[in-house]
Every structure is written in structure tokens, then in C-alpha cells.
Amino acid sequence: MLLDKQILFSDVQDIGAASTGTTASTNIYDSLAAGNDLGRGEELELVIVCQEAVTSGGSATLDVQLQTDDNDSFSSATVLWSTTALAKTAWTLGKTFKVKVPRGGERYYRVAYVVATAALTAGMFTAGVTLRGIDDYPAVPLPRATYPVS
């Protein structure tokens, strides 16, 4: 899978110290900034990878959301997609979500990590956008060739 640093929301972001509430991704994407062309004409995919299993002293849940807003403070954010609140045990090392990025977003995008029920004690995530289906093709082995040895 190819992830572009410019549309990487979280790069092994540690949310393990998060109490209940919302933790925003370390990066946001401004779709109108000079040079930004978020897959114009292409289907995009949000990829979320759990880089460290989520743990909690209690029965924490975590909901990872793709949000959009017309301002970079996300004061009136709209949720475009959500994992819904999943128990901490669902967030194991390597757990991956790949979903089509819905159309109709506003200028700014981010990922939000919404913790409920109890605080977390561990959990790291990488999240970003890539072209949809870029790694859906099976690997094709190269043909073997024989060469004379002189």
C-alpha cells in the first residue's frame, strides 16, 4: 500500500494516554491548499492500521472517524465514516480498516479517535488516504528465463 506523507493523518500516533473524549489526528488535509489534488477523478481509500494494540484498565471503546469541516478548527465537523465504538479487544496489532472515502466532503479532513467508557493505557495508529484498490492486484511472478553459461 502506498501512503503519501501529505495525506497521512496519523503516523504511528500514540493515543495510549487518551482519556475519554476525542483525540484529533496530528495532521489535517486542506483540499484547497496550493498543489493539493486529492485524487481528482479517482476513488480514494482511507486506511487505518493499529500499530500497537489498544489496552485500558477498564472496558474502553474506541471509535475512529473520518471527519470533514469548512474550517481547520473542526468546530462544526461532519463525520464521513466511522468504525463505530469497538471494544478495546477489537484493536489488536495489525488490525486494518480500508474504506472508500465518501464524496461530498468540505475543505478540511482529519481522523478523530473517540475514546469512551474508560481511559486508554496503550494504542498507536497510522491513518492516511491512498488510491482505492492500489494493492488489490495479486502479485504476478516474473517469468523464469534460462541463460546459457559460457
C-alpha positions in Angstrom: 0.0 0.0 0.0 1.3 3.5 -0.8 0.7 6.3 1.6 1.7 9.8 0.7 3.1 11.9 3.6 0.9 14.8 2.5 -2.3 12.9 3.2 -1.1 11.0 6.2 -3.3 11.9 9.1 -1.5 9.9 11.8 2.0 8.5 11.6 2.2 5.9 14.4 0.3 8.4 16.5 0.2 7.4 20.2 -3.2 7.7 21.7 -2.4 5.4 24.6 -2.6 8.2 27.1 -6.0 9.4 25.9 -8.7 9.7 28.5 -12.3 9.6 27.4 -13.1 12.1 24.7 -11.8 12.9 21.2 -8.1 13.0 20.1 -7.6 14.6 16.7 -5.0 13.2 14.3 -1.7 15.0 14.3 -2.2 16.2 10.7 -5.2 17.6 8.7 -5.6 17.8 5.0 -6.6 21.1 3.3 -8.1 20.2 0.0 -7.8 23.7 -1.3 -4.1 24.4 -0.5 -1.9 25.1 -3.4 -0.7 21.9 -5.1 -3.3 19.7 -3.3 -5.3 17.4 -5.7 -6.8 14.7 -3.6 -7.4 12.0 -6.2 -9.4 14.2 -8.6 -11.3 11.7 -10.7 -10.0 8.7 -8.7 -11.7 6.7 -5.9 -9.8 7.1 -2.7 -9.5 4.8 0.3 -9.0 5.6 3.9 -6.5 3.2 5.5 -6.3 2.8 9.3 -3.7 0.5 10.8 -3.4 -0.3 14.5 0.4 -0.2 15.2 0.1 -1.1 18.9 -2.7 -3.0 20.5 -5.2 -0.9 22.4 -5.3 -1.5 26.2 -7.1 0.0 29.1 -7.5 -0.5 32.8 -11.3 -0.6 32.2 -13.6 -1.5 29.4 -12.7 1.2 27.0 -14.2 1.6 23.5 -12.6 3.3 20.5 -14.4 4.8 17.5 -12.1 6.0 14.7 -13.8 8.6 12.5 -13.0 10.4 9.2 -14.2 14.0 9.7 -14.6 17.0 7.4 -15.2 20.7 8.0 -15.1 24.1 6.4 -12.6 25.3 9.0 -9.4 23.9 10.3 -10.6 24.0 14.0 -13.3 21.5 13.1 -15.8 23.4 15.2 -18.7 22.0 13.1 -17.2 18.7 11.9 -19.2 16.2 9.9 -18.4 12.5 10.3 -18.0 11.0 6.8 -17.2 7.5 8.1 -16.8 5.8 11.4 -15.8 2.4 12.8 -18.4 2.8 15.5 -17.4 2.2 19.1 -15.4 -1.0 19.2 -14.2 -2.7 22.4 -10.5 -2.4 23.2 -10.1 -6.1 22.4 -11.0 -5.4 18.7 -8.0 -3.2 18.3 -5.2 -5.7 18.0 -1.8 -5.2 16.5 -2.1 -5.0 12.7 -5.9 -4.6 12.7 -6.6 -2.7 9.4 -9.6 -0.9 8.1 -9.8 0.1 4.4 -12.9 2.0 3.3 -13.8 4.1 0.3 -13.7 7.8 1.1 -17.2 9.2 0.6 -17.7 12.1 -1.7 -19.2 15.4 -0.5 -16.5 16.4 2.0 -15.7 20.0 2.8 -12.4 21.8 2.7 -10.6 20.1 5.6 -10.2 16.5 6.6 -8.9 14.7 9.7 -9.2 11.5 11.6 -10.6 11.6 15.1 -10.1 8.9 17.8 -13.1 8.9 20.1 -12.5 7.0 23.4 -15.4 6.2 25.7 -16.2 4.3 28.9 -12.6 4.2 30.2 -9.2 5.8 29.5 -6.7 4.0 27.3 -3.2 2.9 28.5 -1.8 2.0 25.1 -2.6 2.3 21.4 -0.9 3.6 18.3 -2.3 4.2 14.8 -1.3 5.1 11.3 -4.1 6.6 9.1 -4.0 8.1 5.6 -5.5 8.2 2.2 -4.4 6.2 -0.8 -5.8 5.4 -4.3 -8.6 2.8 -3.9 -7.5 -0.7 -5.0 -3.9 0.1 -5.4 -2.8 -3.0 -3.6 -5.8 -5.2 -4.6 -3.9 -6.8 -7.5 -2.3 -10.2 -6.9 1.4 -10.4 -7.2 2.4 -11.9 -10.5 5.7 -13.8 -10.6 8.1 -12.8 -13.2 8.8 -15.4 -15.9 11.9 -17.5 -15.4 14.4 -17.2 -18.0 17.3 -19.5 -18.8 20.5 -18.1 -20.0 23.4 -20.0 -21.4 26.5 -20.0 -19.2 29.7 -19.7 -21.2 
